[in-house]
Amino acid sequence: MSQQETMGYVHSVETFGLVDGPGVRYIIFLQGCAMRCQYCHNPETWAFSKDNAKTPQQAFDAACRYRNYWRNNGGLTISGGEPLLQMDFVSEVFRLAHAKGIHTALDTSGQPFAPDNAEWMARFDAMLENTSLVILDLKEIDDEKHKALTGHSNRNVLAMAQYVAQRGVPLWIRHVLVPGLTDDAKGLRRLDAFIQTLPTVRRVEILPYHTLGLFKWKNLGIPYPLDGVRVPTEEEVKAAEDLLHVRDYPDAPKE
């Protein structure tokens, strides 16, 4: 693989992340995403501009400077955008980290997953070899609703969840709760039933919808599709957490 092929195009980094994986995390946010989630709070990561280019070694070395903060339970997370659009870069950064005993987490929506493409799957398998945790967004269990919400089918996303679990890689599952859109009890029960089939799930998280990214849509001149949609109440979040049995998983946050 040439150096050119493994260049990564970085949107930004967070040096002291506390939510995208266990412990304190150094998070690399990559450029580019094909999904157009109606509630996206990082629409500025959609574009793929090929600026801020890094080699895997450069990205890893920058992360390693913060290693003292990770102690025994932190590590390196690669997010986006959609990191699987730059999978070879992710794979090489994770290989470098794994060689140093560093915990690696992939934070993904799964949209590029291509189970019928043998060459893509071979590259995916190579990346999983050095992936300690996959954090997967399951945005909506119903395929038609998922298409309306994101512009894409969820079939390959659900297939990815099953594949990762079959490979024995630990999973954290996330679901953004939007009132009137992704919060119906029937859908949450279906989502719960699906998650129960995945033997490596260690955590399930409800992420309450928020409007903190609204200004980014306005700055980019993109009409915001959820204008006027309220944030969920604490009671609604707790009801959804109960339906998804979030407290039953081994990595559930301590009360």
C-alpha positions in Angstrom: 0.0 0.0 0.0 1.5 3.3 -1.0 2.0 6.3 1.3 -0.5 8.2 -0.8 -3.2 5.6 -0.3 -3.0 5.8 3.5 -3.1 9.6 3.8 -5.9 10.7 6.1 -7.9 13.8 5.8 -8.6 15.1 9.3 -11.4 17.5 10.2 -10.4 18.1 13.8 -9.2 16.4 17.0 -10.3 16.4 20.6 -7.5 15.8 23.1 -9.6 15.1 26.2 -12.8 13.3 25.1 -14.8 11.6 27.8 -17.8 10.1 25.9 -16.5 8.4 22.8 -15.2 5.2 24.4 -14.0 4.1 27.8 -11.9 6.5 29.9 -10.1 9.6 28.5 -9.9 9.5 24.7 -7.9 11.3 22.1 -10.4 11.6 19.2 -9.6 12.1 15.5 -12.6 13.4 13.5 -12.2 12.6 9.9 -13.7 14.4 6.9 -16.5 13.1 4.8 -19.9 11.5 5.3 -22.5 10.2 2.8 -25.4 10.2 5.3 -27.5 13.3 5.6 -29.1 12.8 9.0 -31.8 15.4 9.7 -30.4 16.0 13.2 -26.7 16.0 12.3 -24.8 18.3 14.7 -21.6 18.2 12.6 -22.7 19.0 9.0 -19.4 20.7 8.4 -17.8 17.2 8.3 -19.9 16.1 5.3 -17.6 17.6 2.7 -14.4 15.8 1.7 -11.9 18.6 1.0 -8.6 16.8 1.2 -7.0 19.4 3.4 -5.4 18.8 6.7 -3.8 15.7 5.4 -1.9 13.4 7.8 0.0 10.2 7.4 -1.0 7.5 9.9 2.3 7.9 11.7 1.8 11.7 12.1 -1.8 11.2 13.4 -0.7 8.5 15.8 2.3 10.5 17.1 0.1 13.5 17.7 -2.3 11.3 19.7 0.5 9.6 21.7 1.6 12.9 23.2 -1.5 12.7 25.4 -1.0 9.1 26.5 -0.3 10.1 30.1 -4.0 11.2 30.4 -5.3 7.8 29.3 -4.0 5.8 32.3 -5.2 2.2 32.0 -8.6 2.6 30.5 -8.4 5.4 27.9 -7.1 5.4 24.4 -7.6 6.5 20.8 -11.0 6.9 19.0 -11.4 7.7 15.3 -14.8 9.3 14.5 -16.1 11.6 11.8 -17.8 12.3 9.6 -17.7 8.7 8.7 -14.3 7.1 9.4 -15.0 4.0 7.2 -14.7 6.3 4.2 -11.0 6.4 5.1 -10.7 2.9 6.3 -7.1 2.2 5.2 -6.0 5.2 7.1 -7.9 4.1 10.2 -6.6 0.6 9.8 -3.0 1.8 9.8 -3.4 4.2 12.8 -5.1 1.4 14.7 -2.2 -1.0 13.8 0.3 1.4 15.2 -1.8 1.9 18.4 -2.4 -1.8 18.9 1.4 -2.5 18.6 1.8 -0.2 21.6 -1.0 -1.8 23.6 -3.3 1.2 23.2 -7.1 0.8 23.2 -8.7 1.7 19.9 -12.3 2.6 19.2 -14.1 3.1 15.9 -17.0 5.5 16.1 -19.2 4.9 13.0 -22.6 4.9 11.5 -21.8 1.9 9.3 -23.1 3.4 6.0 -20.1 2.3 3.9 -20.2 -1.3 5.0 -20.1 -3.5 1.9 -20.7 -7.1 2.8 -21.0 -8.2 -0.9 -17.6 -6.6 -1.8 -14.9 -9.2 -1.0 -12.0 -6.7 -1.5 -13.7 -4.2 0.8 -14.4 -6.8 3.4 -10.8 -8.0 3.4 -9.7 -4.5 4.3 -12.4 -4.2 6.9 -11.3 -7.5 8.5 -7.7 -6.2 8.6 -8.9 -3.1 10.4 -11.0 -5.2 12.9 -7.8 -7.1 13.8 -6.6 -4.0 15.6 -10.0 -2.5 16.8 -10.7 -2.9 20.5 -14.2 -1.5 20.3 -16.8 -0.5 17.7 -19.2 2.3 18.7 -22.1 2.0 16.2 -25.0 4.4 15.7 -28.3 2.6 15.1 -30.3 5.6 14.0 -33.6 3.8 13.2 -34.6 0.2 13.0 -37.3 0.6 10.3 -35.6 0.7 6.9 -38.1 3.2 5.3 -37.9 5.5 8.2 -34.1 5.2 8.1 -34.1 6.2 4.5 -36.2 9.3 5.3 -34.0 10.2 8.2 -30.6 9.7 6.6 -31.0 9.3 2.9 -29.8 5.7 3.1 -31.0 2.2 3.8 -30.1 0.6 7.2 -29.8 -3.0 5.8 -26.0 -2.9 5.5 -25.7 -1.1 8.9 -27.6 -3.9 10.7 -25.5 -6.4 8.7 -22.4 -4.7 10.0 -23.6 -4.9 13.6 -24.1 -8.6 13.2 -20.8 -9.1 11.4 -18.8 -7.3 14.1 -20.5 -9.2 16.8 -19.8 -12.5 15.0 -16.2 -11.6 14.9 -16.2 -11.2 18.6 -15.4 -7.4 18.7 -17.0 -5.5 21.6 -19.8 -3.2 20.6 -21.3 0.0 22.0 -24.7 0.9 20.4 -26.0 4.4 20.3 -29.4 5.8 19.4 -30.3 9.4 19.0 -33.7 10.1 20.5 -35.7 12.7 18.5 -39.3 13.4 19.7 -41.8 12.4 17.0 -39.1 10.9 14.8 -37.0 8.1 16.5 -38.8 7.7 19.9 -41.9 5.5 19.2 -42.1 2.7 21.6 -42.8 0.0 19.0 -39.6 1.0 17.1 -37.6 1.0 20.2 -38.8 -2.4 21.2 -37.8 -3.7 17.7 -34.4 -2.0 18.1 -34.0 -3.7 21.5 -34.9 -7.1 20.1 -32.2 -6.6 17.4 -29.6 -5.5 19.9 -30.4 -8.6 22.0 -29.2 -10.8 19.1 -25.7 -9.2 19.2 -23.6 -11.2 21.8 -20.7 -8.7 22.1 -22.8 -5.5 23.0 -21.4 -4.1 26.2 -23.2 -0.7 26.3 -26.3 0.9 24.9 -26.7 4.6 25.0 -29.6 6.9 24.3 -28.3 10.3 23.0 -31.0 13.0 23.5 -31.5 15.1 20.4 -30.2 18.6 20.9 -30.0 21.8 18.7 -26.4 22.8 19.5 -25.4 22.2 15.9 -28.2 24.3 14.5 -25.9 27.4 13.9 -23.6 25.2 11.8 -26.5 24.5 9.3 -27.3 28.2 9.2 -23.6 29.1 8.6 -23.4 26.6 5.8 -26.7 27.9 4.3 -28.4 24.5 4.6 -32.1 24.4 5.5 -32.5 22.7 8.8 -35.2 20.0 8.4 -36.0 19.7 12.1 -36.7 23.4 12.7 -39.0 23.7 15.7 -38.5 20.1 16.9 -38.1 20.1 20.7 -35.5 18.3 22.7 -36.7 15.2 24.7 -37.6 15.5 28.3 -35.7 13.6 31.0 -38.8 11.3 31.4 -38.8 10.5 27.7 -35.1 9.7 27.8 -35.6 7.4 30.8 -38.5 5.7 29.1 -36.4 5.0 26.0 -33.5 3.8 28.2 -35.9 1.4 29.9 -37.2 0.0 26.6 -33.6 -0.6 25.5 -32.5 -2.0 28.9 -29.5 0.2 28.9 -28.7 -0.6 32.6 -28.4 -4.3 31.9 -25.1 -4.1 29.9 -21.7 -4.6 31.5 -20.3 -1.2 30.5 -23.4 0.8 31.5 -22.5 4.0 33.3 -22.6 3.7 37.1 -25.6 5.4 38.7 
